[in-house]
Amino acid sequence: MGELFAPGAPAPALAGGRSIRIGANTYPLVLPRLRDSRLHVAGVVITLHTLGQVGLGFHVSVPQILAAILTCFVLQVIITFREKRAFVWPASAMLTGSGIALILRVPSTPVGDHWSFHHWWMFSGIAAFSLLTKFIVRREGSHVFNPSNVGLVIAFIVLGSTRVEPLDFWWAPITNPAMVLAYAVILIGGSLVTRRLGLMVTVLSFWTVLTLGTAVNAASGQCFTARWAFAPVCGTDLWMTIVTSPEILIFTYFMITDPRTVPLGRVGRITFGALVGVVCVMLMAPQETEFGAKVALLAGLTIMTALRPLLERVVPAPGSPGDNMRDFARSVVSGGSANPSIASITKRGGGVALAAVLVVGGLAFGGRSAQGLLASEPENLIGRLATRIDPATFPSIRVDDAVINWNHEIDVEGARAIVLTLAENLALETQAVVEQDAALLEAINHGDRLEAMQARLADAQRTGQTVIDSYDIDDVHVTLLVPFGRQDGLSLGMIATGIRTTEVRDSSGTVISSNTAPFETMWAMRRATGARWLTIAELPVPDNA
């Protein structure tokens, strides 16, 4: 989100009859006009911020949002005053700040605290850096990069996903009224603004290429993990997630369509949108986390805005007789042009485009297996159980509303199947340690839990003494664990109470010691590989559980 003026139009003039008096001096005062497209974009963004706070659970606080906006406001007012000795309403700068706050997230921000000042300075600092790129990196009197875009890309790359992360691809179920309203605001508001600015062709060309390219990536087996998904997002789900993502729509309507950073001609704008789509697809193809995919998407625009001067040498001059796609396509196919240098560049551009297609295909089909992140479940896994678990002996099960709202299939009956899997995993852990079967542990555990059980198995092999646990569970409370700052994916917290028996056996299997005591713990479970609910951690029970 950056400068938004009509194509070719100058910035608002200082003349307008308004002024402000400070001491003995009078300074012009320039306020935005109601027809200013920047006000319309601001209305869309403010509406999304409001929906995010009241209905969509955005993980960002009001002070963090205001820190970004006010920082840009103050900086732009100061810079403009020094240049023009006038007070000019910084509409574009405020869009930069609000765009930063809409997309930027600090994972350690307290969940649900709308008024937290947590790391407000990070929002302020990234917003200030983004705005200053307008004045530092310039070409022919205008900024090169969309300020919020380049600032976010650099912040994500430098700081990493443990400190900052972008807004999620997926916000909420479509059944959520706030989500329906958000889609309507983005689509209607974005379409009205881009049509008025003559940039709808850029939107359509980008979205078409992104849709087709993502289909290729998804069909070839690309998957990525996401904090809002229990399993890796693959195939049709990946394609639908990206193509219909509200974050993608915001990027499409309000970030790639900055008139100051796109070519002026019709052919240039169509070609620019398409090439942004190509670069984004190429960068997203090898990504295996949502964080990587989102940063790759944003970086695609950064790269193309840097290459825009080269593109403008290839496409027809704005308003010229050849500034239409039919004549341009005919010129590219024939390799001819009235300007020999343009013809030469066009030929090289065709070679670059072919190379890009080959790279995408290579990344998609040769760079990863057809299964992506998915792994199949061993066929004999349940057959390995020494004693089959009878669901009739199950404990009582409670499921939080948050779990059901997130996934309607995980009600009490749906949770019973997951509790059965947990019981099987715990039993198979014991067998894996007793039988010293590391492969069995990998089939049922993941992440921290796998590392902990592998360490226990290694201790047994080193000392000859085996520590095993058995559980008699009385109650299970199923909660939702939504991670921030990690791309491991959404998990279920299985808060369990009951009796735990811990035995220590020697190398012959004789019990050396045994201890039985009540326990209360939380096992985190996730379909980390997409095939089975795996136990990923044993965690302390939260105070508010």
N, C-alpha and C positions, 0 to 999 in steps of 0.2 A: 504494500500500500504506500503510495507516494503522491507525487503531484498529479492532480486531476483537473486539467483544463481542457476545453474543447480543442480538437486537433488544430494546431497552427495558431491558436489564439494566445495573446500575451497574458502575462500575469495581471491581476487586478491593478489598475492604476491608482496612484496615490491621491489623485484629485477626486473629490467627492463631497466637499463642503463640510465634512466633519473635522473637528480638531480637539485637542486636549491641551489645557494650559497647565504648565508646571513652573511655578515661580513667575519670572518675567518672560519666559519663553512659551511659544505656542507651537505645537507639533501636529501634523496631520494625523488623523485617526481613520484607519481603513477597516471596515467591518465586512464580513462576507455577505453576498447577495443571496436571496432565497433561491435563485436559479443556479447557484453554484453547485456543480456536481459533487464537490467535496462534502457539502452538507448532506446530500442524499446518501453518500457512502457512509458518512458518520452516523446517520440515522439507522442504517442497516447494522453497523457494528455495535452501536449502543444497544440496539434491540437484542442482538445475540449475547452481549455481555449480561444483559438483564435476564434473559432466558437461562443462561448458564448458571446464574446465581440462584434463581428461584425454582427452576424446573429440571435442569439437566445435570446438576451436580458438578459443575466445572471445578477443577482443583486449583482455583486461583481466588485470591481475596480481593475485596474492594480496594484496600490500601495499596496492594501490589499493582492493580490496574491504574489507580490514580497516580502512583509514583512514575509509571512510564509516560502517561499522558502529560502530567504537569512538567516533567523534566523536559520533554520536547517543546512544550509551550514556552517555558521560560527561555530555553536556549534560542529558539527561533526568534522570539521577540527581541532579545538582546542583539543577536546577529543582524537582524533586519534594521534595528534602530541605529546601530553603528554604521551600516551601509547607507541608509536613506534618511536618517534623522526623522523617522516617522514611526508611529505605532501601528503595526499591521497585524490583523487577526491571523494567527498562524494555523490556518485550517489544515494545510498539508502536513505540517509537523505534528499536529494532534492526531491525524490519521496514522502517521508513523508510530506514534506512541500507543494508540489504541490497537493497532495491528500487532505490535510486539506483545501487548498484554493478552490479546486474543489467542495467540499461538504459543507463547512461552509458558512453561511450567517449571516450578522448582519442586522436585519430588518430596523434599522434606517438609513442605508446608502442611500444617495440621489439617486433617480432613474435616470438612464441614464448618470450619471457622471462617465466616465471611469477612471478619474484621481483623484478621491477623496481619501484623506488620512484618511477619517472618520474611527475611531476606528481601525486603522492599528495595534495598539498595542495588540488588542484582538487576531487578527490572529497570531501575533508574539508569544504571550504568550501561546496560545493553541498549536501552532506548537512546541514550546520549550518543553512544558510539555509532549506532545506526544512522541517526540524524546527521552527525558530523561527516559521514561518508559523502553526503550530498555536496559538501563544500570542499572536501579534500580530493576526491576522485572525480574529475570533470573532463569533459571534452566539448569543444566548441561552445562554451558558455553554459552547458547543462550537465547535470549529474549523469554518470554512466550507469550506475546500479539503482535498482529499486532499493531504497534505504532500509526498509524493514526486512526485506529478503536477504540482502547481503549481511546485515547485522546478525540475523538469526542463524544463518548458515555458519558464520565464523564462530558464534557463541557455542553452537552445538558441537562443532568439531573440536574447538579448543577446550571447552569445559567438560564434555562427555556426558553420558546418560545418567551418571550418578549424581550430577549437580543440576543439570537442566534437561528438559525434554520437550518435544513439541506436543501440541494438542493431538488427541487421539484421532485416528481415522474414523472410529465408531464412537458415537456419543451416547445413544440410548435406543431402546426398542422403538420401532415406528409406531407402536401403539401408544407411546407417550405423547400426550397432546402438545407438550412443549417442543418435542422433536418435529412434529408435523408443522407447527408454526415456524420453527427455525428453517425448515426446508422452504416454506413459502416465502419467508423474508429474503432468503439468499437468492432463490430463483427469480422471484419477481423484481426485487430491488436490483439484483445484479444485471438482469436483462434490460431493465429500463435505463440504467446508467451506461452500460456498454453500447447499447443501440444509439443513444444520444451522442456518444463519443466516437461512433463509427468503428467500434472495436469488437462487434459481435462476430465478425469473420475470424478474428484471432481466437476468440473463445471456442468457436465451433471447430476450427482446424486443430487446436490443441486437444480438445476433448475427444475428437475422433481418433487421432493418432494414439492418445493415451489408452483409449478403450481397446483398440486393435492390438497395440503392443502388450498391454496387460493380459489380453487373452492368450497371446503367444507364450508369455511367461508362465501363466497359470497352467496352460495345457502341457507345458514342458516339465512341470513338477515343482515350480517354485512354491515355497511355503515360508511364512514368517511367524514367529511367536509374537503375541501381543498381550499386554497386561489385562485386557478385557475379555480374553478368550481362554477357555479351559484347555483347548488343544491348539496345535499349530493351524494357522489359517492357510488353506490350500485350495487348489482347483477352482471350482465355481464360486466358493465362498470368498476366496482371495479376489477374484475378478469383481464380484458384486460389491465387496467391501470398498475397493479402491474406486470403482466407477461411480458408485452412489455416495461416497463419503462426503459429508458436509465440509470437512476440512479441504478436500480436493476441490469442491465447488467454490469455496472462499478463495483458494489459491488461483483458480481459473478465472473467476470474475473480477477479483479485486487486487491481485498481485501481478499477474503477467500482463495486465491491461493498463499499466502506467503509461500514459501517452508520451511522457518524456523519455522513456527507455525502449520504445518499440519504433520500427520504421514508420514513416508517414504514409507511404503509398499502399494501395489495396493489396497488390501482390506481395509487397514487403510484409504486411501485417499477417496475411494468410500464411506465408512461408515461415515467418518468425514463430507463429503459434505451433505450426507443424513440427518445426525443428526443436522447439522447447519440448514437445511431446516425445520426439525421438531420443533426445538426450536424457530426459527423465526416465524413460523406459529402460535405456541402456544402463543407467546408474542404479536403478531399482532392481534389475534382473538378478544380481548375485546376492542381494540382501536377505538375511535370515532372521532379522528382528524388525519389529515395526519401527523402532527408533532409526535403524539404518535406512529403511524404505522412505521414511518421512524426510530425513535429512537429504537423501538422494534426490527426492522430488524437488525440494527447495533449491538444492545445488544446481539442478538442471537449468533453472531460470538464471541463476547467477552466471553460469558459464555462457549462456546464450546472450545475455546482455553485454558481456565482455566481448563477444564475437559479432555483435550487431554491426559495427563499422564494416566488417568484411561482407556481411550479408547485403548491406546497402550498396556495395559496389557491384553486386550480382543482379539485383532486382531492378526493374525499370524505375526511372525517376517518377516521383509522385505527380500524378496528374498528366503524365505524358500519354500519347496515343497507345503505347504498348503496355500501359499499366492495367492489364487485365490478365486473368489466369490463362485464358485460351491462347493468346498470343505468346505469353511467357512459356507455357508448356510446349507450344510448337517450336519455339526457339531452342528450348532445352533439348527436345528430341532431335531436331535437325543439327544442333550444334552451331547454328549460325546466329549472327547478331549484327546490327548496324555498327556496333562498336566492337572492334577486334579484341580489345582488352576484356570487355564483358564476355565475349564469346569464349575466350580462354578461361576466364574464371568460372563460367558456367560449366565448361567441360570438367574442370577440376572439381567443381561442386558436385557434379554427377558422380564422379569417382568417390568423393567423400561419402555421399549418400549411400552408394553401394557398399562401401566399406562398413558404414554404420549398420546396415542391414545384416551383413555377415557377422559383425561383432555381436549384435543382439542374438542372432541365431546360435552363434557359438557359445555365448554365455548361457542361453536357455537350454540348449540340447546337449552340449558337451561339458558344461561346467558343473553339472550336478546330476544326481541319479534321477530316474523317473519317479522315485518315491519321495524326493525332497527330504524333509525332516521326518517323514513318517517312518515308523518301524512296525513290523508285524509282530503279533504276539505268538510266542512259541506254541505250537499246536498241543503239546502235552503238558502245558503249564499246570492246569487244574488237576490233571492226572497224577502230578507229582505229590499232591497232598496225601499225607499219611492217614489223615482222618478227615472225611468230608464234613463240611460245616452245614448244620441243619438250620435253615432260615427260621424255623419255628421256635428256635431257642434264642432268637434275637432280643436285644435289649429294646427299651422304649426309645423312640426316635422323635426328635423335634427339629423342625426346619424353620429357619428365620424367613421372614417375609422378603428380605432383601435377596435371598437365594432364589425364591420362587419368582420374584419380579424380574430377575436377571435371566432366568431360564425356567420356563413354566413346566418343563419336564421333570425338574428336580423338586417335586413335592414329596410328601412323606413316602409314598409308594416308590417314586423314583429314587429317593435317597436310600431305600432299603437295599437296592442293588449295589449302590456304592459302598454302603456299610458292609455288605457281604464281601465285596472286593477288598476292603480294608482288613477284614478278619482273615481272608485268604492270604493277603500280603504278609500279615504278622506271623501266620503259621508257616508260610514258606520262608520267611526270614530265618526262623529257627532251624528249618531243614537245611537251608543253605549254609548256615554256620556249622551245624553238626556234620554235614556231608562235605564241607569245605568246597562249595560250588559257587564260585564267583559269578559265573554266567547266570545262575538263578537269581542272584541279588540284582543284577542289571535288568532282569526281566520284570521285576516288581517294584524297584526303588529308583529314585532319580535325585539328583542334586545333593543337598546336605545329608539327607537320610542315607543315600547310597554311600557317600563318603564315610559316614559314621559306621555303617555296617561293614564296609570293606575294612575299616580300621579294626573292628572287632574280630573279623575273620583273620586278619594278619596277626593279631595278638594270639589268637588260638593256635595258629600255625607255628608261632615263635615259642610260646610257653608250654604248649601241650594242654592247656586248660581252656575249656570252652564255657563262655557265659551265654546263657539263653534265657529269654523271657517268655512267659505265657500269661495270657490275659483272660479274666472273666469280667466282661464288660456289662454294666447294669444300665447305663444311659448314654445316649449319643445326642449331642446338640450340634446341628449342622449350620455353620455360619459361612459368610462370604469373605474371602481374603483378596483384596484388590491391591496389588503391589504398586509402589511408586518408586521410580529411580532404577527399576530393573525391568528387563524385557522377558521375564520368565513366563508370564501369563497369569491369568486369573486362577485362583485355587479355592478349594473348599476347606474350611477349618472344621475338623471332626473333633469336637470337644467331648471327651469320654471320661467316665468315672467307673470305678469298679475295683477289682482286686488283681494285683500283679504279683506273680511268683517268679523270682529270679534264682536260677540255679547255676552253680559252678561245677563242671564235671571235668574229671581228668581224662587222659588220652584213651583210657579203656571204657569210658562212658559212665564210670561210677560217680555218683553225686557226692561232691566234697562238702558243699554247703548249700543251704536253701533258705530263702527269706520271702515271706508273704506279707504284703502290706497293701492298704488302700492306695489308690492312685487317682489323680486327676491330671489329664494332659490334653494337648491338642495336636492331632496329626494333620498336617497339611497334605492334601491330595490334589493332583492335577493330571490331566491327560497330556503329559509333557511330550510324548512321542506320537500322540494321536490314536494309539491302538488300545490302551488300557488305562484305567485310573491307577496312577502310581503314587506311592507314598514318597513325598519329597522332603519332609522335615518333621521333627517332633519339637513343638514350641511350647513356651509357657502359656497358660490360660490367661487371656486378657482380663483386666479388672472389671470391664463392663460386660463380660459374657454372662 
